[in-house]
Amino acid sequence: MLRVENLTKVYPNGTQALKNVSFEVADGEFLAVIGLSGSGKSTLLRCINRLIEPTSGKIYWDDTDVTAAKGPEIRKIRRQIGMVFQQFNLVKRASVYTNVMSGRLGYVDTFPSLLHVFSAQDRARALANLDQVGLSEKIHVRVDSLSGGQQQRVGIARALMQEPKLMLADEPVASLDPVLAHSILKYLEQLNKERGITVLCSLHFLDLVHRYATRAIALKDGELVFKGLPQEIDDAQFKSIYGQEAERVSII
């Protein structure tokens, strides 16, 4: 279970990205985080794994206080929390294999990892995770020769190397066309249903939320303005989240 209590983030320039945000995510849920650009979605996800330090509030993962963790403890927590980024966050000149194996760094000693020395078990795990996302034949290909959708799948395989219980996906389909967007979300859905990985995924398009999410929360100007089932977001609720001038856009 993930529990967020009164989470607040104020950046050094005075921007308040999150304002007393509280919600819970049960194990095995696929939670969509929606809202306009700048509403605090990315800040929220990055606070959960401490890529960004919260200003105040608490985050609990399986009753462990993530906000209080330090040193080895935070490293242990991060092993359980995978992250998929909007811009892929890959080493473009390196191979698919090298990028995927970097997801295993939290489990190995520093010196062997610098020499890219991994166990046979980890190498087999990398191949299995690439097979899961349909890229096993690309294992020795340079990442910068892949399409955007393929690069995002490498990012998912890398996150899977952590053997995560929780997957954070920060607008993973924002830079992809509609067909690829569904492809990536289907992989996340598959991991959610088949491996029982809890997923928190920030999304823009409401029809994607309806198709893939089991529950949704909405942020507006850093505040939580909705939490419930995707089907409960009617036209009035949609306008309150995105503004009166907003129009629903479908992504097929």
C-alpha contacts under 8 A as a table, 3 or more apart, distances in Angstrom:
res1	aa1	res2	aa2	distance
1	M	24	E	7.22
1	M	25	V	5.81
1	M	26	A	4.82
1	M	27	D	5.19
1	M	60	Y	7.95
1	M	61	W	6.03
1	M	62	D	5.24
1	M	63	D	7.66
2	L	24	E	5.64
2	L	25	V	5.04
2	L	26	A	6.60
2	L	27	D	7.71
2	L	59	I	7.42
2	L	60	Y	5.76
2	L	61	W	4.73
2	L	62	D	6.45
3	R	22	S	7.64
3	R	23	F	6.16
3	R	24	E	4.50
3	R	25	V	6.51
3	R	59	I	5.77
3	R	60	Y	4.99
3	R	61	W	6.51
4	V	7	L	6.51
4	V	21	V	7.09
4	V	22	S	4.99
4	V	23	F	5.33
4	V	24	E	6.18
4	V	57	G	7.76
4	V	58	K	5.95
4	V	59	I	4.61
4	V	60	Y	6.42
5	E	20	N	7.31
5	E	21	V	6.45
5	E	22	S	4.45
5	E	23	F	6.77
5	E	57	G	5.67
5	E	58	K	5.06
5	E	59	I	6.30
6	N	19	K	7.36
6	N	20	N	3.82
6	N	21	V	4.81
6	N	22	S	5.10
6	N	56	S	7.46
6	N	57	G	4.75
6	N	58	K	6.67
7	L	18	L	6.67
7	L	19	K	6.51
7	L	20	N	4.74
7	L	21	V	4.79
7	L	22	S	6.49
7	L	54	P	6.97
7	L	55	T	7.76
7	L	56	S	5.89
7	L	57	G	4.17
7	L	58	K	6.14
7	L	59	I	7.60
8	T	16	Q	7.66
8	T	17	A	7.42
8	T	18	L	4.70
8	T	19	K	4.72
8	T	20	N	5.13
8	T	21	V	6.71
8	T	54	P	6.17
8	T	55	T	5.58
8	T	56	S	5.17
8	T	57	G	6.02
9	K	16	Q	5.90
9	K	17	A	5.49
9	K	18	L	4.93
9	K	19	K	6.91
9	K	43	T	7.89
9	K	53	E	7.77
9	K	54	P	5.04
9	K	55	T	4.69
9	K	56	S	6.77
10	V	14	G	6.03
10	V	15	T	5.59
10	V	16	Q	4.28
10	V	17	A	5.97
10	V	18	L	7.14
10	V	54	P	7.84
10	V	55	T	6.06
11	Y	14	G	5.43
11	Y	15	T	5.27
11	Y	16	Q	6.38
11	Y	17	A	7.30
12	P	15	T	7.32
16	Q	19	K	6.91
16	Q	222	G	6.99
17	A	38	G	7.79
17	A	39	S	7.10
17	A	40	G	5.20
17	A	43	T	6.89
17	A	221	D	7.04
17	A	222	G	4.96
18	L	21	V	6.58
18	L	40	G	5.94
18	L	43	T	7.56
18	L	44	L	7.30
18	L	221	D	7.57
18	L	222	G	4.03
18	L	223	E	6.13
19	K	222	G	5.40
19	K	223	E	5.25
19	K	224	L	7.94
20	N	57	G	7.26
20	N	223	E	7.03
21	V	222	G	7.85
21	V	223	E	6.21
21	V	224	L	5.73
22	S	224	L	7.53
23	F	227	K	7.99
25	V	29	E	6.66
25	V	31	L	7.33
26	A	29	E	5.81
26	A	198	T	7.80
27	D	196	G	7.80
27	D	197	I	7.66
27	D	198	T	5.67
28	G	192	N	6.48
28	G	193	K	7.59
28	G	196	G	5.22
28	G	197	I	5.72
28	G	198	T	4.40
28	G	199	V	7.43
29	E	192	N	7.49
29	E	197	I	7.97
29	E	198	T	5.19
29	E	199	V	6.34
29	E	213	A	8.00
29	E	214	T	6.26
29	E	215	R	7.37
30	F	189	E	7.68
30	F	192	N	6.90
30	F	198	T	6.04
30	F	199	V	4.69
30	F	200	L	6.11
30	F	201	C	7.56
30	F	212	Y	7.39
30	F	213	A	5.03
30	F	214	T	5.24
30	F	215	R	6.53
31	L	199	V	6.04
31	L	200	L	4.84
31	L	201	C	6.28
31	L	213	A	5.59
31	L	214	T	6.14
31	L	215	R	4.97
31	L	216	A	5.28
31	L	217	I	7.39
32	A	200	L	5.90
32	A	201	C	4.93
32	A	202	S	5.57
32	A	203	L	6.54
32	A	209	V	6.21
32	A	213	A	5.68
32	A	214	T	7.89
32	A	215	R	6.39
32	A	216	A	4.60
32	A	217	I	6.37
33	V	41	K	6.56
33	V	200	L	6.99
33	V	201	C	5.90
33	V	202	S	4.34
33	V	203	L	6.20
33	V	216	A	5.91
33	V	217	I	5.14
33	V	218	A	5.73
33	V	219	L	7.47
34	I	41	K	7.13
34	I	202	S	5.75
34	I	203	L	5.45
34	I	204	H	6.02
34	I	216	A	7.34
34	I	217	I	6.35
34	I	218	A	4.72
34	I	219	L	6.38
35	G	39	S	5.82
35	G	41	K	7.18
35	G	203	L	7.84
35	G	204	H	6.76
35	G	218	A	5.50
35	G	219	L	5.17
35	G	220	K	6.02
35	G	241	I	6.39
35	G	242	Y	6.55
36	L	39	S	5.39
36	L	204	H	7.32
36	L	219	L	7.83
36	L	220	K	7.00
36	L	241	I	7.84
36	L	242	Y	6.19
37	S	40	G	7.72
37	S	41	K	7.92
38	G	41	K	7.41
38	G	221	D	7.15
39	S	219	L	5.64
39	S	220	K	4.93
39	S	221	D	4.66
39	S	222	G	5.23
39	S	223	E	7.87
40	G	43	T	5.18
40	G	44	L	6.03
40	G	219	L	6.60
40	G	220	K	7.52
40	G	221	D	6.87
40	G	222	G	5.02
41	K	44	L	5.20
41	K	45	L	6.46
41	K	170	D	7.80
41	K	202	S	6.42
41	K	219	L	6.95
42	S	45	L	5.24
42	S	46	R	6.11
42	S	170	D	6.05
42	S	171	E	7.98
42	S	202	S	7.60
43	T	46	R	5.17
43	T	47	C	6.00
43	T	52	I	7.08
44	L	47	C	5.19
44	L	48	I	6.45
45	L	48	I	5.26
45	L	49	N	7.12
45	L	168	L	6.48
45	L	169	A	7.93
45	L	170	D	6.94
45	L	200	L	7.89
46	R	49	N	5.64
46	R	50	R	5.94
46	R	51	L	5.01
46	R	52	I	5.37
47	C	50	R	4.66
47	C	51	L	5.99
47	C	52	I	4.83
47	C	53	E	5.89
47	C	54	P	5.89
48	I	51	L	7.76
48	I	59	I	6.64
48	I	66	V	7.54
49	N	52	I	7.73
49	N	66	V	7.59
49	N	77	I	7.96
49	N	78	R	6.34
49	N	81	I	6.88
50	R	53	E	5.50
50	R	54	P	7.68
50	R	66	V	7.72
50	R	67	T	7.44
53	E	67	T	7.99
54	P	57	G	7.15
54	P	67	T	7.57
58	K	65	D	7.01
58	K	66	V	7.51
58	K	67	T	5.89
59	I	65	D	5.94
59	I	66	V	5.45
59	I	67	T	5.78
60	Y	63	D	5.27
60	Y	64	T	5.19
60	Y	65	D	4.62
60	Y	66	V	5.59
60	Y	67	T	7.69
61	W	64	T	5.16
61	W	65	D	6.67
61	W	66	V	6.56
65	D	68	A	5.53
65	D	69	A	6.51
66	V	69	A	5.25
66	V	74	I	7.16
66	V	77	I	7.42
69	A	73	E	5.61
69	A	74	I	5.17
70	K	73	E	5.52
70	K	74	I	5.24
71	G	74	I	5.64
71	G	75	R	6.61
72	P	75	R	5.03
72	P	76	K	6.21
73	E	76	K	5.07
73	E	77	I	6.30
74	I	77	I	5.01
74	I	78	R	6.13
75	R	78	R	5.15
75	R	79	R	6.45
75	R	106	G	6.75
76	K	79	R	5.34
76	K	80	Q	7.28
76	K	106	G	7.68
77	I	80	Q	5.59
77	I	81	I	6.90
78	R	81	I	5.00
78	R	82	G	7.34
78	R	106	G	7.96
79	R	82	G	7.24
79	R	106	G	6.20
79	R	107	Y	7.74
79	R	162	Q	5.35
79	R	163	E	7.25
79	R	164	P	6.44
80	Q	162	Q	6.51
80	Q	163	E	6.53
80	Q	164	P	4.12
80	Q	165	K	5.28
80	Q	166	L	6.29
81	I	162	Q	7.57
81	I	164	P	5.13
81	I	165	K	6.30
81	I	166	L	4.82
81	I	167	M	5.68
81	I	168	L	7.11
82	G	159	A	4.72
82	G	160	L	6.80
82	G	162	Q	6.56
82	G	163	E	7.96
82	G	164	P	5.50
82	G	165	K	7.88
82	G	166	L	6.23
82	G	167	M	4.63
82	G	168	L	6.03
83	M	156	I	7.93
83	M	159	A	5.91
83	M	167	M	5.83
83	M	168	L	4.78
83	M	169	A	5.84
83	M	170	D	7.65
84	V	88	F	6.90
84	V	152	Q	7.74
84	V	155	G	5.93
84	V	156	I	6.12
84	V	159	A	6.84
84	V	167	M	7.55
84	V	168	L	6.17
84	V	169	A	4.57
84	V	170	D	6.15
84	V	172	P	6.47
85	F	88	F	4.94
85	F	89	N	6.25
85	F	155	G	7.53
85	F	169	A	6.16
85	F	170	D	5.16
85	F	171	E	6.93
85	F	172	P	5.80
86	Q	89	N	7.88
86	Q	169	A	7.79
86	Q	170	D	5.67
86	Q	171	E	5.14
86	Q	172	P	4.50
86	Q	173	V	6.75
86	Q	174	A	6.51
86	Q	175	S	7.08
87	Q	172	P	7.76
87	Q	175	S	7.57
88	F	151	Q	6.48
88	F	152	Q	5.57
88	F	155	G	5.97
88	F	172	P	7.93
89	N	155	G	7.59
90	L	99	N	6.48
90	L	143	V	7.64
90	L	151	Q	7.84
90	L	155	G	7.16
91	V	94	A	5.53
91	V	99	N	6.49
91	V	143	V	7.30
92	K	95	S	7.79
92	K	142	R	6.98
92	K	143	V	5.03
92	K	144	D	4.79
93	R	142	R	5.98
93	R	143	V	6.35
93	R	144	D	6.15
94	A	98	T	6.21
94	A	99	N	6.74
94	A	142	R	5.49
94	A	143	V	6.23
95	S	98	T	5.24
95	S	99	N	6.36
95	S	139	I	7.04
95	S	140	H	5.46
95	S	141	V	5.26
95	S	142	R	4.13
95	S	143	V	5.58
96	V	99	N	5.22
96	V	100	V	6.13
96	V	138	K	6.81
96	V	139	I	5.12
96	V	140	H	5.92
96	V	141	V	5.88
96	V	142	R	6.01
96	V	143	V	5.56
96	V	154	V	6.74
97	Y	100	V	5.19
97	Y	101	M	6.07
97	Y	126	A	7.34
97	Y	139	I	5.11
97	Y	140	H	6.04
98	T	101	M	5.20
98	T	102	S	6.36
98	T	116	H	7.89
99	N	102	S	5.31
99	N	103	G	7.44
99	N	154	V	7.52
99	N	158	R	6.68
100	V	103	G	5.75
100	V	104	R	7.87
100	V	126	A	6.52
100	V	154	V	6.57
100	V	155	G	7.32
100	V	157	A	6.09
100	V	158	R	4.07
100	V	159	A	7.80
100	V	161	M	7.12
101	M	104	R	5.43
101	M	105	L	7.39
101	M	122	D	7.86
101	M	123	R	7.79
101	M	126	A	6.59
101	M	158	R	6.59
101	M	161	M	7.07
102	S	105	L	5.46
102	S	158	R	6.81
103	G	106	G	7.32
103	G	158	R	4.79
103	G	159	A	5.75
103	G	160	L	7.41
103	G	161	M	5.10
103	G	162	Q	5.75
104	R	107	Y	5.68
104	R	108	V	6.95
104	R	122	D	7.74
104	R	158	R	7.88
104	R	161	M	5.44
104	R	162	Q	5.72
105	L	108	V	5.45
105	L	109	D	7.69
105	L	110	T	7.75
105	L	113	S	6.53
106	G	162	Q	7.50
107	Y	162	Q	7.98
108	V	112	P	7.29
108	V	113	S	6.53
108	V	118	F	7.90
109	D	112	P	5.93
109	D	113	S	6.36
110	T	113	S	5.24
110	T	114	L	6.30
111	F	114	L	5.24
111	F	115	L	6.70
112	P	115	L	5.18
112	P	116	H	6.16
112	P	117	V	5.03
112	P	118	F	7.19
113	S	116	H	4.73
113	S	117	V	5.69
113	S	118	F	7.06
114	L	117	V	7.60
118	F	122	D	6.17
118	F	123	R	6.78
119	S	122	D	5.17
119	S	123	R	6.35
120	A	123	R	5.03
120	A	124	A	6.14
121	Q	124	A	5.11
121	Q	125	R	6.13
122	D	125	R	4.86
122	D	126	A	6.19
123	R	126	A	5.10
123	R	127	L	6.44
124	A	127	L	5.18
124	A	128	A	6.20
125	R	128	A	5.05
125	R	129	N	6.13
125	R	161	M	7.09
126	A	129	N	5.19
126	A	130	L	6.16
126	A	157	A	7.47
126	A	158	R	7.99
126	A	161	M	6.73
127	L	130	L	5.13
127	L	131	D	6.08
127	L	136	S	6.10
127	L	139	I	7.69
128	A	131	D	4.98
128	A	132	Q	6.20
128	A	136	S	7.76
129	N	132	Q	4.89
129	N	133	V	6.64
129	N	157	A	5.24
129	N	160	L	6.68
129	N	161	M	7.36
130	L	133	V	5.29
130	L	134	G	6.09
130	L	135	L	5.01
130	L	136	S	4.86
130	L	139	I	7.58
130	L	154	V	7.26
130	L	157	A	5.70
131	D	134	G	4.84
131	D	135	L	5.64
131	D	136	S	4.77
132	Q	135	L	7.72
132	Q	157	A	7.79
133	V	153	R	5.99
133	V	154	V	7.81
133	V	156	I	7.73
133	V	157	A	6.86
133	V	187	Y	6.76
135	L	138	K	5.33
135	L	139	I	6.91
135	L	150	Q	7.66
135	L	153	R	7.77
135	L	154	V	7.74
136	S	139	I	5.52
137	E	140	H	7.97
138	K	141	V	5.22
141	V	145	S	7.30
142	R	145	S	5.72
142	R	146	L	7.43
143	V	146	L	5.48
143	V	151	Q	6.67
144	D	147	S	7.99
146	L	150	Q	5.81
146	L	151	Q	6.07
147	S	150	Q	5.17
147	S	151	Q	6.17
148	G	151	Q	5.08
148	G	152	Q	6.28
148	G	175	S	7.89
148	G	176	L	6.82
149	G	152	Q	5.17
149	G	153	R	6.36
149	G	176	L	6.76
149	G	180	L	5.84
149	G	181	A	7.92
149	G	184	I	7.23
150	Q	153	R	5.02
150	Q	154	V	6.35
151	Q	154	V	5.00
151	Q	155	G	6.37
152	Q	155	G	4.87
152	Q	156	I	6.38
152	Q	172	P	7.38
152	Q	184	I	7.44
153	R	156	I	4.96
153	R	157	A	6.23
153	R	184	I	6.97
154	V	157	A	5.03
154	V	158	R	6.09
155	G	158	R	5.06
155	G	159	A	6.27
156	I	159	A	5.10
156	I	160	L	6.22
157	A	160	L	5.01
157	A	161	M	6.55
158	R	161	M	5.32
158	R	162	Q	7.56
159	A	162	Q	5.76
159	A	163	E	7.64
159	A	164	P	7.36
159	A	167	M	7.81
160	L	163	E	5.27
160	L	164	P	6.29
161	M	164	P	7.77
164	P	167	M	6.61
164	P	197	I	7.03
165	K	196	G	7.63
165	K	197	I	5.02
165	K	198	T	6.22
166	L	197	I	5.58
166	L	198	T	4.71
166	L	199	V	5.89
166	L	200	L	7.73
167	M	197	I	6.75
167	M	198	T	6.12
167	M	199	V	4.79
167	M	200	L	6.24
168	L	199	V	6.07
168	L	200	L	4.96
168	L	201	C	6.01
169	A	172	P	5.69
169	A	199	V	7.45
169	A	200	L	6.13
169	A	201	C	4.56
169	A	202	S	6.41
170	D	201	C	6.07
170	D	202	S	5.40
170	D	203	L	7.96
171	E	174	A	5.46
171	E	201	C	6.71
171	E	202	S	4.91
171	E	203	L	5.42
171	E	204	H	7.71
172	P	175	S	7.68
172	P	184	I	7.75
172	P	201	C	7.70
172	P	202	S	7.66
172	P	203	L	7.87
173	V	176	L	5.17
173	V	177	D	7.84
173	V	180	L	7.63
173	V	181	A	4.99
173	V	184	I	7.09
173	V	185	L	7.86
173	V	203	L	7.74
174	A	181	A	7.85
174	A	203	L	7.67
174	A	204	H	7.68
176	L	180	L	5.88
176	L	181	A	5.71
177	D	180	L	5.49
177	D	181	A	5.99
178	P	181	A	4.93
178	P	182	H	6.40
178	P	251	I	5.85
178	P	252	I	6.12
179	V	182	H	5.45
179	V	183	S	6.39
179	V	252	I	7.42
180	L	183	S	4.81
180	L	184	I	6.20
181	A	184	I	5.38
181	A	185	L	6.28
182	H	185	L	5.13
182	H	186	K	5.96
182	H	208	L	7.93
183	S	186	K	5.20
183	S	187	Y	6.56
184	I	187	Y	5.24
184	I	188	L	6.52
185	L	188	L	4.97
185	L	189	E	6.00
185	L	212	Y	7.26
186	K	189	E	4.87
186	K	190	Q	5.99
186	K	212	Y	7.90
187	Y	190	Q	4.99
187	Y	191	L	6.30
188	L	191	L	5.15
188	L	192	N	6.14
188	L	199	V	7.56
189	E	192	N	4.95
189	E	193	K	6.13
189	E	212	Y	6.73
190	Q	193	K	5.22
190	Q	194	E	5.66
190	Q	195	R	7.64
191	L	194	E	5.33
191	L	195	R	5.12
191	L	196	G	6.64
191	L	197	I	6.02
192	N	195	R	5.83
192	N	196	G	4.89
192	N	197	I	4.59
192	N	198	T	5.98
192	N	199	V	6.54
193	K	196	G	5.37
193	K	197	I	7.36
203	L	206	L	7.71
203	L	208	L	7.55
203	L	209	V	7.08
205	F	208	L	5.56
205	F	209	V	6.73
205	F	249	V	6.91
205	F	250	S	7.02
205	F	251	I	7.00
206	L	209	V	4.92
206	L	210	H	6.26
206	L	248	R	7.54
206	L	249	V	7.87
206	L	250	S	7.67
207	D	210	H	4.94
207	D	211	R	6.11
207	D	250	S	6.26
207	D	251	I	6.89
208	L	211	R	5.00
208	L	212	Y	6.06
208	L	213	A	7.79
208	L	251	I	7.47
209	V	212	Y	5.52
209	V	213	A	5.19
209	V	216	A	7.54
209	V	230	P	6.48
210	H	213	A	6.10
210	H	230	P	5.49
210	H	231	Q	6.65
213	A	216	A	6.80
213	A	230	P	7.10
214	T	229	L	6.74
214	T	230	P	7.21
215	R	227	K	7.59
215	R	228	G	5.74
215	R	229	L	4.64
215	R	230	P	5.77
216	A	226	F	7.74
216	A	227	K	5.68
216	A	228	G	5.62
216	A	229	L	5.88
216	A	230	P	5.64
217	I	224	L	7.20
217	I	225	V	7.62
217	I	226	F	5.27
217	I	227	K	4.20
217	I	228	G	6.58
218	A	224	L	5.86
218	A	225	V	5.64
218	A	226	F	4.92
218	A	227	K	6.52
218	A	241	I	6.87
219	L	222	G	5.78
219	L	223	E	5.31
219	L	224	L	4.66
219	L	225	V	5.72
219	L	226	F	7.26
219	L	241	I	7.26
220	K	223	E	5.30
220	K	224	L	6.56
220	K	225	V	6.46
220	K	241	I	6.16
220	K	242	Y	7.75
224	L	227	K	7.72
225	V	241	I	7.04
228	G	232	E	6.79
229	L	232	E	5.39
229	L	233	I	7.51
230	P	233	I	5.72
231	Q	234	D	7.25
233	I	236	A	7.78
233	I	237	Q	5.32
233	I	238	F	6.00
234	D	237	Q	5.23
234	D	238	F	6.02
235	D	238	F	4.96
235	D	239	K	6.22
236	A	239	K	5.20
236	A	240	S	6.31
237	Q	240	S	5.06
237	Q	241	I	6.33
238	F	241	I	5.26
238	F	242	Y	6.07
238	F	243	G	7.72
239	K	242	Y	5.23
239	K	243	G	4.79
239	K	244	Q	4.97
239	K	245	E	7.53
239	K	246	A	6.46
240	S	243	G	5.57
240	S	244	Q	6.96
242	Y	245	E	7.99
242	Y	246	A	5.87
243	G	246	A	5.46
